[in-house]
Amino acid sequence: MGQQDFRALVTALPKDFDVLFFAGIAEAAPLLKEMRAQGLTQRFACGDGCWDVKGFIARAEGATTQGEGVLILSAAPAIGQVPGSAQFAQRYQAKYGPIANYAVNSYDSARLVLLAIETAAKQKRALPTRAEVLAALRAQNFQGIAYARPVTWDAKGDNKAAVIFLNVVESDRFKEIGQVSQGELGN
């Protein structure tokens, strides 16, 4: 599980920082525990690698709700907010067990690529080339179950519907508190 002793690192941190963003996964819980043990109450922010109740919240042993708390940034949407996502999650769980963070995004991605292949093949009336599939993909206005807005593409090929979801830890679970869209992030 990687490094577990963060005493020296936390001791070396300046005491007046506002937020610590941790870009790892397995070491997040022991790092956060050490911060709280040393009296640092600042917000702890991390990516969706920490969006794991057993692997992060439970291992942090209460540190996730101390001080200014924890902020998890994720591109994986909360299930049930977009029409169709709750039904997908039920079917997924019945067949495969607990749903993974990116299952909804992956489902939409596969559906979108298959739709682009089908569209390009119908237009050509033959097996399409990669360039033809890409053109069909970029022309799609696809409403999936991961994002509230339809998937469309900007000039660089970025998904304009993509959102970063902001989550906090409340008790022993994650709670979405906001979203930042691609337009708000800048291009």
Backbone bond lengths (Angstrom), bond angles and torsions (degrees), N, CA, C in turn:
res aa  C-N    CA-C-N  psi(-1)  N-CA   C-N-CA  omega(-1)  CA-C   N-CA-C  phi
1 M - - - 1.453 - - 1.523 111.86 -
2 G 1.262 120.86 12.07 1.461 121.09 176.52 1.514 112.44 80.13
3 Q 1.306 113.41 -163.86 1.464 120.94 -177.14 1.527 110.83 -63.08
4 Q 1.319 116.29 139.72 1.461 121.03 179.95 1.524 112.86 -122.06
5 D 1.335 117.67 -19.69 1.462 121.58 -177.44 1.527 109.34 -104.37
6 F 1.316 115.86 110.78 1.464 121.51 -177.28 1.523 112.70 -114.09
7 R 1.338 117.32 16.51 1.472 119.57 -178.61 1.515 112.22 -55.94
8 A 1.312 117.72 -50.92 1.467 120.79 -176.47 1.529 111.07 -64.16
9 L 1.301 116.92 -42.91 1.464 120.63 -179.87 1.522 111.00 -61.82
10 V 1.325 116.83 -48.94 1.462 120.65 -178.08 1.526 110.51 -65.84
11 T 1.310 117.50 -38.56 1.468 120.92 177.60 1.524 110.48 -60.63
12 A 1.312 117.98 -34.84 1.468 122.14 -177.46 1.535 112.86 -80.08
13 L 1.317 118.82 -10.06 1.463 120.43 179.76 1.522 110.42 -68.54
14 P 1.337 117.86 144.77 1.467 118.91 172.71 1.531 108.28 -64.90
15 K 1.285 117.35 147.48 1.472 120.01 -175.99 1.529 112.95 -81.89
16 D 1.338 118.14 -11.43 1.462 120.52 -172.94 1.535 113.94 -108.75
17 F 1.324 118.44 22.68 1.469 119.67 177.98 1.519 109.44 -76.97
18 D 1.332 115.90 160.20 1.465 120.88 -178.08 1.525 113.31 -92.56
19 V 1.323 116.21 -40.62 1.460 120.85 -176.17 1.525 108.51 -150.93
20 L 1.312 115.40 143.69 1.460 120.64 173.90 1.525 106.53 -109.44
21 F 1.346 116.39 118.74 1.451 119.52 175.75 1.515 107.81 -98.85
22 F 1.326 116.25 121.97 1.451 122.66 179.95 1.521 108.40 -107.94
23 A 1.323 116.83 124.41 1.459 121.08 -175.27 1.524 112.96 -99.61
24 G 1.313 117.90 14.89 1.457 120.64 179.65 1.509 111.70 -102.43
25 I 1.332 114.50 -164.31 1.461 119.73 -178.54 1.526 110.66 -128.99
26 A 1.314 117.03 -74.49 1.462 122.23 -170.34 1.520 113.36 -64.39
27 E 1.310 117.85 -28.71 1.463 120.94 -175.73 1.527 112.95 -87.89
28 A 1.316 117.99 -4.13 1.469 120.93 -175.83 1.526 112.52 -59.93
29 A 1.318 117.68 -47.95 1.469 120.50 -176.97 1.527 111.97 -62.36
30 P 1.330 120.12 -50.39 1.465 117.76 179.50 1.538 113.29 -66.03
31 L 1.331 117.29 -31.75 1.463 119.83 176.91 1.525 110.23 -65.58
32 L 1.317 117.17 -47.22 1.461 121.32 179.17 1.527 111.03 -62.87
33 K 1.329 116.98 -43.38 1.475 119.97 177.73 1.523 110.96 -57.91
34 E 1.329 116.79 -42.68 1.465 120.21 -179.45 1.525 110.88 -67.22
35 M 1.322 117.65 -39.18 1.469 120.10 176.52 1.525 110.20 -57.69
36 R 1.315 116.53 -48.50 1.473 120.15 -177.97 1.532 110.16 -67.54
37 A 1.312 117.70 -37.60 1.470 120.78 178.74 1.528 111.16 -62.75
38 Q 1.322 116.88 -32.12 1.468 120.60 179.00 1.527 112.55 -90.18
39 G 1.324 116.87 8.95 1.453 120.43 174.87 1.516 115.48 83.80
40 L 1.298 118.18 10.85 1.464 120.31 177.47 1.524 108.52 -84.51
41 T 1.312 116.39 119.97 1.459 121.85 -174.11 1.520 113.38 -106.30
42 Q 1.325 117.60 3.55 1.453 120.89 -176.99 1.531 111.55 -62.59
43 R 1.334 113.56 160.45 1.461 119.63 177.63 1.525 109.44 -63.52
44 F 1.308 115.18 141.58 1.465 124.01 175.84 1.516 105.94 -111.65
45 A 1.312 117.60 120.05 1.463 121.46 -179.90 1.522 109.35 -116.76
46 C 1.310 115.74 146.69 1.458 120.01 179.82 1.520 109.45 -155.36
47 G 1.309 114.71 168.69 1.449 120.85 179.13 1.512 111.54 -83.78
48 D 1.305 114.96 -175.92 1.459 120.59 -173.92 1.517 114.36 -71.64
49 G 1.324 117.83 -4.13 1.457 119.99 172.23 1.530 110.94 -64.23
50 C 1.331 115.97 -21.07 1.467 121.57 177.96 1.527 111.99 -94.80
51 W 1.308 117.85 0.90 1.463 121.91 179.71 1.519 108.57 -80.03
52 D 1.325 113.94 70.93 1.460 121.66 -173.04 1.528 107.84 -151.76
53 V 1.302 116.46 111.23 1.466 120.56 -176.37 1.527 111.20 -59.66
54 K 1.332 117.53 -50.29 1.466 120.46 -177.95 1.523 111.95 -72.06
55 G 1.327 116.78 -43.54 1.451 121.04 -173.87 1.512 114.64 -78.34
56 F 1.324 117.54 -21.33 1.457 120.08 -178.77 1.525 112.28 -121.26
57 I 1.321 117.78 -63.18 1.471 119.82 -175.05 1.531 110.83 -60.13
58 A 1.321 117.88 -51.47 1.469 120.73 -178.28 1.528 111.51 -63.37
59 R 1.330 116.93 -43.20 1.473 120.59 -178.98 1.530 112.21 -67.26
60 A 1.336 117.74 -25.34 1.468 120.95 -179.80 1.530 111.82 -78.15
61 E 1.318 117.06 -9.51 1.478 123.23 173.47 1.530 113.60 48.26
62 G 1.351 115.78 53.18 1.463 120.63 175.63 1.521 114.58 91.48
63 A 1.309 119.31 -12.97 1.461 121.33 -177.47 1.529 112.36 -67.88
64 T 1.342 117.25 -21.87 1.462 119.75 -177.16 1.521 113.03 -68.26
65 T 1.326 118.27 -21.53 1.459 120.80 -178.97 1.519 112.10 -108.19
66 Q 1.314 117.55 7.71 1.465 121.46 177.63 1.522 109.99 -90.93
67 G 1.320 115.16 158.60 1.457 120.20 177.66 1.518 110.97 60.78
68 E 1.329 116.44 -141.03 1.455 121.22 -179.19 1.521 112.55 -80.45
69 G 1.333 116.84 -0.82 1.452 120.92 174.11 1.510 114.06 85.97
70 V 1.321 114.31 -164.50 1.461 123.17 -173.86 1.523 109.25 -124.78
71 L 1.319 115.03 139.00 1.453 121.97 174.46 1.524 107.73 -118.88
72 I 1.329 116.70 125.23 1.456 122.67 178.52 1.532 107.20 -109.87
73 L 1.318 115.97 124.81 1.458 121.64 176.86 1.520 107.62 -101.04
74 S 1.321 116.39 130.74 1.454 119.39 -175.16 1.515 111.66 -147.89
75 A 1.302 115.83 145.00 1.466 120.98 172.20 1.525 110.49 -90.05
76 A 1.313 117.26 -4.70 1.467 121.59 -179.96 1.524 109.13 -87.53
77 P 1.322 117.15 123.83 1.460 120.82 -176.82 1.521 113.29 -76.23
78 A 1.316 114.50 157.29 1.460 120.52 173.23 1.529 107.92 -73.49
79 I 1.295 115.83 135.62 1.462 121.52 -179.08 1.525 109.09 -71.57
80 G 1.317 115.56 138.00 1.461 120.89 175.06 1.512 114.42 100.31
81 Q 1.314 118.79 -11.32 1.462 119.47 -178.68 1.523 112.78 -83.60
82 V 1.318 117.01 -31.96 1.462 120.97 178.98 1.533 107.36 -102.26
83 P 1.333 117.46 133.40 1.462 119.69 179.57 1.532 111.58 -51.43
84 G 1.310 115.22 132.98 1.461 122.15 179.29 1.516 113.87 96.69
85 S 1.329 118.12 -20.84 1.468 119.81 -176.03 1.527 112.24 -71.80
86 A 1.321 117.95 -36.47 1.467 120.02 179.43 1.532 110.87 -67.15
87 Q 1.323 116.23 -40.01 1.462 120.21 178.80 1.524 110.37 -66.05
88 F 1.332 116.30 -41.91 1.466 120.17 176.47 1.528 109.62 -59.03
89 A 1.333 117.19 -45.87 1.466 121.40 -178.39 1.524 111.25 -61.11
90 Q 1.325 117.06 -39.87 1.469 120.26 178.36 1.520 110.98 -63.16
91 R 1.329 117.09 -45.46 1.469 120.57 179.14 1.528 110.74 -64.54
92 Y 1.312 116.12 -41.63 1.467 121.56 -179.64 1.531 110.18 -62.09
93 Q 1.340 116.39 -50.29 1.465 120.93 -177.75 1.512 112.05 -63.44
94 A 1.326 117.42 -37.38 1.465 120.29 178.86 1.524 111.49 -63.47
95 K 1.321 116.56 -33.19 1.453 120.26 -176.95 1.529 113.16 -93.06
96 Y 1.340 117.58 -39.04 1.472 120.91 -171.07 1.527 115.30 -117.49
97 G 1.327 118.64 -11.00 1.462 120.57 -175.93 1.514 111.14 96.98
98 P 1.328 117.61 -159.11 1.468 120.89 -175.40 1.530 111.97 -51.97
99 I 1.316 114.58 138.27 1.459 120.33 -176.30 1.530 110.49 -79.20
100 A 1.303 115.58 137.32 1.457 121.81 178.50 1.531 109.77 -80.83
101 N 1.336 115.89 156.44 1.464 121.30 -176.51 1.524 113.90 -51.61
102 Y 1.304 117.21 -43.16 1.464 120.60 -173.04 1.522 113.89 -102.29
103 A 1.312 118.05 17.42 1.466 120.60 -178.89 1.525 111.58 -61.49
104 V 1.318 117.51 -42.75 1.464 121.08 -178.48 1.528 110.05 -66.65
105 N 1.340 117.37 -45.32 1.464 120.74 177.99 1.531 110.56 -61.19
106 S 1.320 116.44 -42.66 1.464 120.94 -179.63 1.527 111.09 -64.59
107 Y 1.311 116.64 -40.84 1.458 121.32 177.89 1.524 110.16 -60.55
108 D 1.337 116.62 -48.28 1.458 120.39 178.22 1.524 111.35 -62.02
109 S 1.315 117.32 -41.60 1.463 121.04 -179.46 1.527 110.97 -60.88
110 A 1.318 115.91 -45.77 1.465 119.79 179.51 1.525 110.55 -64.00
111 R 1.317 117.06 -43.71 1.467 120.50 179.32 1.525 110.69 -62.01
112 L 1.317 117.18 -40.27 1.460 121.48 -178.57 1.531 111.57 -67.70
113 V 1.315 117.01 -43.50 1.466 120.33 178.42 1.528 110.32 -64.77
114 L 1.321 117.67 -43.96 1.475 120.52 178.51 1.531 111.37 -62.17
115 L 1.326 116.66 -39.91 1.459 120.90 177.37 1.527 110.59 -63.86
116 A 1.323 117.70 -40.81 1.466 121.19 178.82 1.528 110.79 -65.24
117 I 1.325 117.04 -41.33 1.470 120.44 177.78 1.529 110.07 -63.07
118 E 1.327 115.89 -46.42 1.462 120.39 179.71 1.529 110.92 -61.45
119 T 1.322 116.94 -44.83 1.467 121.59 -179.81 1.526 111.04 -62.14
120 A 1.327 116.67 -46.91 1.471 121.19 -179.91 1.527 110.88 -63.80
121 A 1.309 116.90 -39.75 1.468 120.30 179.68 1.529 110.78 -66.72
122 K 1.333 117.61 -40.63 1.467 120.77 178.17 1.532 110.57 -65.16
123 Q 1.326 116.55 -40.97 1.466 120.15 179.67 1.527 111.18 -64.18
124 K 1.322 117.01 -40.82 1.461 122.00 -177.16 1.536 112.00 -85.83
125 R 1.320 115.38 -24.02 1.469 122.60 -174.05 1.527 110.77 61.08
126 A 1.336 112.96 35.11 1.473 121.23 179.11 1.525 106.97 -167.06
127 L 1.308 114.75 178.33 1.459 120.11 177.63 1.530 109.00 -65.22
128 P 1.332 118.03 121.33 1.461 119.57 -176.39 1.529 112.21 -78.85
129 T 1.320 114.58 160.15 1.467 120.85 174.07 1.521 108.39 -84.54
130 R 1.290 114.91 167.75 1.471 120.17 177.15 1.532 110.09 -58.76
131 A 1.318 117.91 -43.32 1.464 121.99 -179.98 1.529 110.81 -61.88
132 E 1.321 117.00 -38.78 1.469 120.44 179.22 1.526 111.22 -68.49
133 V 1.305 116.93 -38.30 1.473 120.55 176.61 1.525 109.64 -65.60
134 L 1.327 116.94 -43.16 1.466 120.58 178.86 1.522 110.58 -61.40
135 A 1.325 117.36 -43.00 1.466 120.72 177.91 1.531 110.34 -61.64
136 A 1.321 117.08 -42.74 1.470 120.66 178.42 1.528 110.57 -65.46
137 L 1.308 116.61 -37.77 1.468 120.93 178.21 1.525 110.33 -62.57
138 R 1.325 116.28 -48.35 1.473 120.24 -178.96 1.526 112.43 -65.00
139 A 1.312 117.28 -25.36 1.468 120.96 -179.49 1.534 112.05 -81.89
140 Q 1.312 117.68 -13.06 1.466 121.56 -177.10 1.526 111.45 -69.91
141 N 1.306 114.60 145.09 1.454 123.40 167.39 1.524 103.17 -122.34
142 F 1.343 116.20 93.84 1.458 122.51 -165.62 1.521 111.26 -109.70
143 Q 1.315 117.23 120.58 1.461 120.96 174.74 1.519 108.65 -96.76
144 G 1.298 115.70 106.61 1.450 121.24 179.04 1.513 110.98 -99.55
145 I 1.324 114.89 -156.55 1.465 120.32 -178.46 1.530 112.35 -113.45
146 A 1.341 117.32 0.49 1.463 120.00 -179.05 1.526 112.26 -89.26
147 Y 1.307 117.08 -36.03 1.471 121.44 -175.10 1.521 110.54 -124.32
148 A 1.323 116.26 147.13 1.460 121.34 -178.99 1.523 111.62 -67.99
149 R 1.321 117.17 -31.92 1.463 120.88 179.20 1.524 110.10 -95.70
150 P 1.325 117.44 153.76 1.468 119.95 176.36 1.532 111.06 -64.56
151 V 1.312 115.63 147.96 1.453 121.76 176.92 1.526 108.04 -75.49
152 T 1.319 114.96 122.08 1.464 123.06 171.61 1.517 105.97 -137.20
153 W 1.307 116.67 169.89 1.462 120.61 -171.37 1.519 111.17 -122.00
154 D 1.331 116.62 142.84 1.458 119.84 173.51 1.527 109.35 -87.79
155 A 1.326 116.96 -177.91 1.470 121.28 -176.22 1.528 112.31 -61.74
156 K 1.322 117.69 -27.54 1.469 121.12 179.61 1.522 112.00 -84.37
157 G 1.324 117.37 -10.11 1.458 120.69 -178.35 1.518 112.98 94.78
158 D 1.334 118.07 10.44 1.456 121.25 177.78 1.524 110.36 -81.97
159 N 1.300 115.48 145.45 1.460 123.36 179.23 1.527 108.96 -72.24
160 K 1.329 117.54 114.02 1.471 120.97 -178.05 1.527 112.66 -73.65
161 A 1.321 117.85 -15.14 1.464 120.70 178.29 1.526 112.26 -87.13
162 A 1.329 116.67 -11.57 1.475 120.40 -175.46 1.529 111.32 -59.61
163 V 1.314 114.27 144.09 1.459 122.24 -176.55 1.528 108.64 -137.22
164 I 1.310 116.10 144.15 1.460 121.00 168.37 1.524 105.57 -98.87
165 F 1.313 116.40 123.51 1.454 121.78 -178.98 1.522 108.80 -93.93
166 L 1.327 116.55 133.47 1.459 122.75 178.41 1.519 108.19 -101.35
167 N 1.322 116.30 126.02 1.458 122.23 -178.50 1.518 109.36 -127.10
168 V 1.313 116.93 145.78 1.455 122.35 171.23 1.519 107.88 -115.97
169 V 1.315 114.96 164.54 1.461 120.03 175.46 1.521 107.40 -96.35
170 E 1.325 115.68 125.09 1.459 122.58 173.47 1.508 106.97 -122.33
171 S 1.313 115.86 117.61 1.455 121.77 -178.05 1.522 109.61 58.73
172 D 1.324 117.06 -110.82 1.466 120.12 -177.46 1.522 112.06 -118.91
173 R 1.345 116.09 29.22 1.463 119.46 -179.96 1.517 111.21 -148.46
174 F 1.324 115.22 169.54 1.451 122.18 179.20 1.519 109.33 -98.12
175 K 1.330 116.52 142.57 1.459 121.29 178.76 1.527 108.00 -130.93
176 E 1.327 115.34 124.03 1.462 119.58 177.19 1.521 109.24 -70.33
177 I 1.331 116.02 130.89 1.466 120.50 -179.96 1.522 113.12 -118.20
178 G 1.325 117.36 -9.24 1.452 119.00 -179.96 1.503 112.27 179.77
179 Q 1.338 113.19 175.82 1.452 120.44 179.51 1.515 108.67 -140.74
180 V 1.319 115.00 148.47 1.457 121.33 173.46 1.519 106.18 -123.19
181 S 1.342 116.52 120.70 1.463 119.22 -178.32 1.514 110.33 -87.21
182 Q 1.322 115.35 167.45 1.454 121.13 -179.04 1.518 110.59 -57.09
183 G 1.317 118.57 -41.32 1.464 121.84 179.42 1.516 112.16 -60.31
184 E 1.325 117.02 -35.57 1.470 121.16 179.42 1.522 111.82 -73.76
185 L 1.351 116.63 -25.39 1.450 120.91 178.71 1.517 111.45 -79.84
186 G 1.305 117.14 -20.78 1.471 121.45 -175.95 1.514 109.38 86.68
187 N 1.284 114.29 164.41 1.467 118.73 -177.73 1.442 109.55 -101.25
